[in-house]
Amino acid sequence: MGRRGIGVLVGLGLTLCGCQGSSTSASVTTDPVAPTTIPRTTTTTSIPDFSFDDSVPPPELINTGTNYVAILKSLGQYSNWLAAHRPDPALTSRVVAQGTKLHDDFARDLTRLRDNGKREIEKVGRRPSQYTIVSSTPNAFSAHVVEDIVARLTVDTTGKVTSHVRFASQTTYLMVAVLSRGHWSLASVDVQHRQAVRW
């Protein structure tokens, strides 16, 4: 499945409903040079990029303690798993704080993926994600995150790519996580920089 980060959490909003508050816009297109179908992985040693049969278990969810980088990575991996393997809006609160706009938007977008029989996956480049903790209190922390998201794809049950968004450079986010009932979850994810989409 490869490295994945938090991008899909805000990516769903950009491609499905435009819920991000960023001034930078992304366009959706079916890239004519990209394959029209993504083959599913059939070996037993690797995890497929997406699935529709609930066969791929969720990644470990790290949402306690003070290792803020590990927590953000884990919340991102779980968010990506939801979009690519099990878009169940009832699971939104495992990674996003209830009562936030981010929670409502992500739950709505997972519902759309589920109801339309689609999954969303990210393709990332070789540059590792960069995490810089900006501030922290006992009940909240913020971080500056840079991710090398190359493309975001939406696929149907046959593996056909129904939308393909390509990015020209790394994406920068400002994230805020809050502690509730002993568990960390995301309260906001704001795009700080995203270069224009390459066609």
Protein Blocks (a to p, Z undefined) as FASTA:
>chain_A
ZZadfklmmmmmmmmnopafbfbdcdddddfkbcfbdcddfbfkbccfbdceopaccddd
dfedjblklmmmmmmmmmmmmmmmoccfklmmmmpcghiaklmmmmmmmmmmmmnopacd
ddddfbdcddddfbdcfkbccdddddddfbdcdddfkopafbdcddfbdcddddddddee
hiacdfbdcdfbdcdddZZ
